[in-house]
Amino acid sequence: MRAAFKAVQDGKQVAVLTPTTVLCFQHFESFKRRFSKFPVVVEMLSRFRTAREKKDILERAEQGKVDILIGTHALLSQGLKFQDLGLLVVDEEQRFGVRHKERLKQMRAAIDVLSMSATPIPRTLHMSLVGLRDMSVIETPPKDRMAIQTIVAKFDEKLIRTAVEVELERGGQIYFVHNRVETIYELASRIRELVPQARVVVGHGQMPEAELERTMLAFMDGEYDVLCATSIIENGLDIPRANTIIINRADRHGLSELYQLRGRVGRSNRRAYAYLLIPPEQQLTEIARRRLAALKEFSDLGAGFKIAALDLELRGAGNMLGGEQSGHIEAIGFEMYTTMLEEAVSRLKGEGREERPQVTVNLGISLRIDDSYIPEEGQRLRMYKRIAGAESMSALTEVRAELEDRYGQPPESVLHLLIAGEIRLTCEMLGIAQIERKRTLIEEPKKAVTPPARPNVQRPSFGSWSTAQPPREPLAGRHGQAPQTANLQFSTRAAATRPVTNATVALRETAAVRPSNAPAAQAGKLKPMREMLYITFSEKLHAAPQEDGKGLNVGALMKLVARNAKNGAQLTPQGTLRWPLSSAQADVVLAETRELLEMLRPEGGSIS
């Protein structure tokens, strides 16, 4: 109201957008009562107005004769035009879609927007957290306000009767939320049977406008004790006497919706009660169980921000540049998405943020934080992120000091992880895009290959398979019998027509004489291998001039390669440096990698 009054005093018009007709009517009454002593014209545009009244209000708004216009979705119609709109107030912002809010921005590009919500939708909350929108949190409750006691229970008629009777005894009123119009009258009749002394009335969005208005006003005036309604009462009803709400099938409602419904009670100095009823025979889903548990946990005053943050976690942040107001980032991951978004926001703000080069360090050693050192997984991931995102040596020093202070002396694997972070920073300064360790085959000098000697094989004589070997003695017979001999002779026709089987081919290949350099002959020999570092330089290193303290010392690189060429050092035509390592042990790999980078660093180069 203060912002609207300030805008009107500056000659601007104000539009107040509400999601329901009941809330619109309450705002209209509150604005008229507050501005009754000032020359401010306040009008309401909703379905409570007739067609003639709507037409008159639209004409006066276009002429600038209406200062504050309060309305529902009728404010978003194409026929509504303002003469000089300066402020847009969106109450219960979570009930509107992106298209609705963008429609009002199209009316005038330079308007100020004030969005109010106890539980903002994930997209809006995330936009505020990343700095696209300003956000202020009101956590101080009104005077003498008490926290709402939340009870999650299975549907029980005895519980309903007890809750209604207790509230009636202290002169209060009750909301009973049943979000199904088809069965709401049947449930209202059941409540009348359970508590005959209670005056029960039904209200839902499909009722005629005049009847719904009479029902709400009668309940606000205390003519009824129990209002059996749908979620139309979710937004804006402020009835101090109503301090008990019973929500049937609470598992079908969203987290923010349950929080809004619970907020309809507890608006006085009395203790309020919220009963969340679930079906007794059905099993709840995991996400429904988490919703109800969170609502029961966050029952203190001012817990709306915690509820919204949990809703952001459960539903996801949605699409920042599109229309989806919830959804998880699955394609590229949340961390990558957030990093890219921060960079885009800084560019839009005009902040000169230097783009960090991408460096890949793969040394083939264990770089991890064991759960025995940091048991909690969330803290381990946080430390991984801090080490990977460190932009200076001082930042890594702070991380190590924090690790020692909180968890004690780091083990060897954590120290290796910190050293790998230092190597990454050095590579960024030198313009190295990738550094990787590989086992490489050592190339031996090629020798002259002598042709193999042809074996001296005696061919069988014509008509038989006799050889030059001396005849063997026949094998001794069994059981004292005389040895048996067989004179096997084959004709040339039989030998020519004999089928060639796979076994015959395999036997011939095995018996064949192979040259010494054949792959099969080399299969049993161990090939000499060596650990090598493969260093790939970034393309920007060749294009950009060398800065002071940054870049690569090309002269030192060429001298290093020349001095260590006999050990296997090589600079390939593609610009990749191959550097030999003396061992595959983690300490040796890290030490020799740091030593190599130190030799490549230009004079005066350092990482702050």
ZIVENGI-V240347 format. One record per backbone hydrogen bond with DSSP energy under -1.0 kcal/mol. CO is the residue of the C=O (numbers start at 0). NH is the residue of the N-H. If there is no record, write none. Layout:
CO;NH + CO;NH
This chain:
0;4 + 1;5 + 2;6 + 3;7 + 4;8 + 5;9 + 6;11 + 7;10 + 12;85 + 12;86 + 13;68 + 14;88 + 15;70 + 16;90 + 19;23 + 20;24 + 21;25 + 22;26 + 23;27 + 24;28 + 25;29 + 26;30 + 27;31 + 28;32 + 29;33 + 30;34 + 34;37 + 37;39 + 40;66 + 40;67 + 42;69 + 44;71 + 45;48 + 49;53 + 50;54 + 51;55 + 52;56 + 53;57 + 54;58 + 55;59 + 56;60 + 57;61 + 58;62 + 59;64 + 60;82 + 66;13 + 67;42 + 68;15 + 69;44 + 70;17 + 71;74 + 72;75 + 73;76 + 76;79 + 83;12 + 85;111 + 86;14 + 87;113 + 88;16 + 89;115 + 91;94 + 92;95 + 96;100 + 97;101 + 98;102 + 99;103 + 100;104 + 101;105 + 111;87 + 113;89 + 115;92 + 120;124 + 121;125 + 122;126 + 123;127 + 124;128 + 125;129 + 126;131 + 126;132 + 141;144 + 148;273 + 150;275 + 152;277 + 155;159 + 156;160 + 157;161 + 158;162 + 159;163 + 160;164 + 161;165 + 162;166 + 163;167 + 164;168 + 166;171 + 167;170 + 172;242 + 173;226 + 174;245 + 175;228 + 176;247 + 182;186 + 183;187 + 184;188 + 185;189 + 186;190 + 187;191 + 188;192 + 189;193 + 190;194 + 194;197 + 198;224 + 198;225 + 200;227 + 202;229 + 203;206 + 207;211 + 208;212 + 209;213 + 210;214 + 211;215 + 212;216 + 213;217 + 214;218 + 215;219 + 216;220 + 217;222 + 218;221 + 224;173 + 225;200 + 226;175 + 227;202 + 228;177 + 229;232 + 230;233 + 238;241 + 240;172 + 242;272 + 243;174 + 244;274 + 245;176 + 246;276 + 248;251 + 249;252 + 253;257 + 254;258 + 255;259 + 256;260 + 257;261 + 258;262 + 260;263 + 261;264 + 271;148 + 272;244 + 273;150 + 274;246 + 275;152 + 276;249 + 277;154 + 284;288 + 285;289 + 286;290 + 287;291 + 288;292 + 289;293 + 290;294 + 291;295 + 292;296 + 293;297 + 296;298 + 302;306 + 303;307 + 304;308 + 305;309 + 306;310 + 307;311 + 308;312 + 309;313 + 310;314 + 311;315 + 314;326 + 323;318 + 324;122 + 326;317 + 332;336 + 333;337 + 334;338 + 335;339 + 336;340 + 337;341 + 338;342 + 339;343 + 340;344 + 341;345 + 342;346 + 343;347 + 344;348 + 345;350 + 350;352 + 359;434 + 361;436 + 369;372 + 369;373 + 375;379 + 376;380 + 377;381 + 378;382 + 379;383 + 380;384 + 381;385 + 382;386 + 383;387 + 384;388 + 391;395 + 392;396 + 393;397 + 394;398 + 395;399 + 396;400 + 397;401 + 398;402 + 399;403 + 400;404 + 401;405 + 402;406 + 410;414 + 411;415 + 412;416 + 413;417 + 414;418 + 415;419 + 416;420 + 417;421 + 418;422 + 419;423 + 420;424 + 421;425 + 422;426 + 423;427 + 424;428 + 425;429 + 426;430 + 426;431 + 428;550 + 430;537 + 432;359 + 433;535 + 434;361 + 435;533 + 437;531 + 439;529 + 454;456 + 460;463 + 477;480 + 490;494 + 491;495 + 492;496 + 500;504 + 501;505 + 502;506 + 503;507 + 504;508 + 505;509 + 506;510 + 507;511 + 514;517 + 517;521 + 521;524 + 527;441 + 529;439 + 530;580 + 531;437 + 532;578 + 533;435 + 534;576 + 535;432 + 535;433 + 538;542 + 539;543 + 546;549 + 551;553 + 552;556 + 553;557 + 554;558 + 555;559 + 556;560 + 557;561 + 558;562 + 559;563 + 563;568 + 564;567 + 569;577 + 571;574 + 575;571 + 576;534 + 577;569 + 578;532 + 584;588 + 585;589 + 586;590 + 587;591 + 588;592 + 589;593 + 590;594 + 591;595 + 592;596 + 593;597 + 594;598 + 595;599 + 596;600 + 599;552 + 601;604
